[in-house]
Amino acid sequence: MKANRWESFLTSWKFFSLLVVLQFILMPVATKDFRFEAAGDIVFYTLQHAFIMDMYSYSFYFQVMMILALIAVVVWKGKFSRVFTAITGCFYLLYAVIQNMAVTEQHGFSMVTVNVVMIGFVALVWLWAAWKGYNEFSFDNVTWKTGWTIPVALFCLWWPMSLKTALPDFQLHYLYDSGSALAFCPMTPVFLTLLVLSKRGVNRVVLRVTAMVGVIIGCYNMGNFASDTGFYVGLYHLPLLGMSIYALLSSRQKRQKPECV
């Protein structure tokens, strides 16, 4: 009973409201020059100098690993579902750390606390589902209504954008060296697509928690449209926001009609 109540809370709009409230409670952390009035600047500085910046030279290995995992779950479906769910959980743990923590001269160790908590919780949910064996990627929900998510996922995995100029660059080599596998924003639409296409066989907690966090972080990224230099960055993040909203709304449980006596 307690487990059912806990899972019901995690899939409810109350939990989404809690995530929204956390945006105003969880302050960033910095071991040097921390000021409450400059919290927003610390967040932006941390994101711009996060550990991921030093990991792009290794992006090929992570990209190939993810592509092989995606191929395996598509080919072997249920037989690889548990392993893929665990791999996804580990990647979300990676995103929580490398995208939201930094060590710099200006702020020492700094961390975007709310992002670490949200993405870290997504990781725990995926790892919990892997431990329980809840997810089964059967792809039995591939219809004309859901098929549009497949090209969106492929685009996000490809992520054809130059890291130097932040401008569109549609060279095919980005499929294996774009660094998309290292980041929350391009990979979450990919994972949500797999969940949506296998809606009947996957855990609803995993689907809704991932989508909820995707909506919040997707909304933040819409702020890129406010600057001329960030227009394409905002444009490329539309799949995160759109796919997260779609997954969240499509996962609502229909109310059962009362039986007539």
C-alpha positions in Angstrom: 0.0 0.0 0.0 2.8 2.4 0.9 4.6 1.7 -2.4 1.4 2.3 -4.3 0.9 5.7 -2.6 4.5 6.7 -3.2 4.2 5.8 -6.9 0.9 7.6 -7.1 2.5 10.7 -5.7 5.4 10.6 -8.1 3.0 10.4 -11.1 0.7 13.1 -9.8 0.6 16.9 -10.5 1.4 17.4 -6.8 4.9 16.0 -7.4 5.3 18.3 -10.4 4.2 21.2 -8.2 6.9 20.2 -5.7 9.5 20.2 -8.5 8.4 23.8 -9.4 8.7 24.9 -5.8 12.2 23.4 -5.5 13.3 25.9 -8.2 12.9 28.7 -5.6 14.3 26.8 -2.6 17.4 25.0 -3.7 20.1 27.6 -4.1 23.3 27.0 -6.1 26.5 26.1 -4.2 29.9 27.8 -4.5 32.9 27.5 -2.2 34.3 31.0 -3.3 32.6 34.3 -3.7 29.1 33.1 -3.0 26.5 35.9 -2.7 22.7 35.3 -2.5 22.0 38.3 -4.8 24.3 36.8 -7.4 22.8 33.3 -7.3 21.6 33.5 -10.9 25.1 34.5 -12.1 26.6 31.5 -10.3 24.2 29.2 -12.0 25.0 30.5 -15.5 28.8 30.5 -14.7 28.7 26.9 -13.5 26.8 25.7 -16.5 29.2 27.4 -18.8 32.2 25.9 -17.1 30.9 22.5 -16.1 32.9 19.3 -16.2 31.3 18.4 -19.5 33.4 21.0 -21.3 36.5 18.9 -20.6 34.7 15.7 -21.7 33.9 16.5 -25.3 37.2 15.0 -26.5 35.8 11.7 -25.2 32.3 12.1 -26.7 33.0 9.5 -29.5 33.2 6.7 -26.9 30.0 7.7 -25.1 28.2 8.3 -28.4 29.1 4.8 -29.8 28.2 3.2 -26.5 24.7 4.8 -26.6 24.1 4.0 -30.2 25.0 0.4 -29.6 22.7 0.3 -26.6 19.8 1.8 -28.6 20.4 -0.7 -31.4 20.4 -3.6 -28.9 17.1 -2.5 -27.2 15.4 -2.1 -30.6 16.6 -5.5 -31.8 16.3 -7.6 -28.6 13.5 -5.6 -27.0 12.5 -7.3 -23.8 15.7 -9.3 -23.5 17.8 -6.1 -23.3 15.2 -3.9 -21.5 16.6 -4.3 -18.0 20.1 -3.6 -19.1 19.2 -0.6 -21.2 17.1 0.8 -18.3 20.2 0.5 -16.0 22.4 2.1 -18.6 20.0 5.0 -19.0 20.0 5.5 -15.2 23.8 5.6 -15.2 23.8 8.2 -18.0 21.4 10.4 -16.0 23.7 10.2 -13.0 26.5 11.3 -15.4 24.4 14.3 -16.6 23.6 15.3 -13.0 27.4 15.6 -12.3 29.2 16.7 -15.5 26.6 19.3 -16.6 25.9 21.0 -13.3 29.2 21.0 -11.4 32.4 22.9 -12.0 35.7 23.8 -10.4 37.0 27.2 -11.3 39.2 30.0 -9.9 36.3 32.4 -9.6 33.9 30.2 -7.6 36.0 27.2 -6.5 33.6 24.2 -6.5 30.2 25.3 -7.7 27.0 23.3 -8.3 23.5 24.0 -9.7 21.8 22.2 -6.8 18.3 22.0 -8.1 19.4 20.4 -11.4 21.6 17.9 -9.6 18.6 17.0 -7.4 16.1 16.7 -10.3 18.3 14.9 -12.7 19.8 12.7 -10.0 16.2 11.7 -9.0 15.5 10.8 -12.6 18.6 8.6 -12.5 17.4 6.9 -9.3 14.0 6.2 -10.8 15.5 4.5 -13.9 17.9 2.5 -11.7 15.0 1.5 -9.4 13.0 0.3 -12.5 16.0 -1.7 -13.7 16.4 -3.3 -10.3 12.7 -4.2 -10.2 12.6 -5.2 -13.9 9.7 -2.9 -14.5 10.5 -1.6 -18.0 9.9 -3.7 -21.1 10.6 -2.0 -24.4 8.2 -3.9 -26.7 7.5 -1.1 -29.1 3.9 -2.1 -29.3 2.7 1.5 -29.4 4.1 2.4 -32.7 1.2 4.0 -34.6 0.7 7.0 -36.9 0.0 9.1 -33.8 3.3 8.2 -32.1 5.5 7.6 -35.2 6.4 11.3 -35.5 8.6 10.9 -32.3 11.1 8.7 -34.1 12.6 11.4 -36.5 12.6 13.8 -33.5 14.7 11.3 -31.5 17.0 10.7 -34.4 17.5 14.4 -34.8 18.3 14.8 -31.1 20.8 11.9 -31.2 22.4 13.5 -34.3 22.3 17.0 -32.8 23.7 18.7 -36.0 25.2 21.8 -34.4 28.7 23.2 -34.3 29.9 23.4 -30.7 32.2 26.3 -31.6 29.6 28.6 -33.2 26.3 27.2 -31.9 25.0 27.3 -35.4 23.3 24.5 -37.4 25.8 22.2 -39.2 24.3 19.2 -40.8 27.4 17.1 -41.4 26.8 13.4 -40.8 29.8 12.9 -38.5 27.9 14.6 -35.7 26.0 11.4 -35.4 29.0 9.8 -33.6 30.9 12.8 -32.3 28.3 15.6 -31.5 28.5 14.8 -27.8 24.7 14.5 -27.6 25.1 11.3 -25.5 26.8 13.4 -22.8 23.9 15.8 -22.3 20.5 15.7 -20.7 18.7 17.9 -23.2 19.3 15.9 -26.4 19.1 12.5 -24.9 15.9 12.9 -22.9 13.7 13.1 -26.0 15.4 9.9 -27.2 14.6 8.1 -24.0 11.1 9.5 -23.8 10.5 8.3 -27.4 11.4 4.8 -26.4 9.0 4.9 -23.4 6.2 6.4 -25.5 6.6 3.8 -28.2 6.4 1.0 -25.5 3.9 2.8 -23.3 2.0 -0.4 -22.2 5.2 -2.2 -21.1 7.1 0.5 -19.3 6.7 1.9 -15.8 4.5 5.0 -15.6 6.7 6.5 -12.8 9.7 6.4 -15.0 7.8 8.0 -17.9 6.2 10.8 -15.9 9.1 11.7 -13.7 11.4 11.9 -16.7 8.9 14.0 -18.6 8.3 16.4 -15.6 11.9 17.2 -15.2 12.2 17.5 -19.0 9.4 20.1 -19.0 11.1 22.2 -16.4 14.6 22.1 -17.9 13.1 22.6 -21.3 11.3 25.8 -20.1 14.6 27.1 -18.8 16.2 26.6 -22.2 13.6 28.6 -23.9 15.4 31.6 -22.4 18.0 31.2 -25.1 15.5 32.9 -27.5 15.9 36.1 -25.6 19.4 36.6 -27.1 20.4 36.7 -30.8 23.4 34.4 -30.2 21.2 31.8 -28.5 18.4 31.6 -31.0 19.5 28.3 -32.5 20.3 26.8 -29.1 16.7 27.6 -28.1 15.4 26.1 -31.4 17.4 22.9 -30.9 15.9 22.6 -27.4 12.3 22.6 -28.6 12.3 18.8 -28.9 13.1 18.5 -25.2 10.2 20.7 -24.2 7.8 19.4 -26.8 8.5 15.8 -26.3 8.4 16.1 -22.5 5.0 17.8 -22.7 3.7 15.2 -25.1 4.9 12.3 -22.9 3.5 13.9 -19.8 0.0 14.5 -21.3 -0.2 11.2 -23.1 0.6 9.3 -19.9 -2.4 10.6 -18.0 -4.6 7.9 -16.7 -8.2 8.0 -17.9 -10.8 8.1 -15.3 -12.9 5.0 -15.1 -16.6 5.5 -15.6 -18.7 4.4 -12.6 -20.5 1.2 -13.1 -24.3 1.3 -13.2 -25.9 -0.9 -10.5 
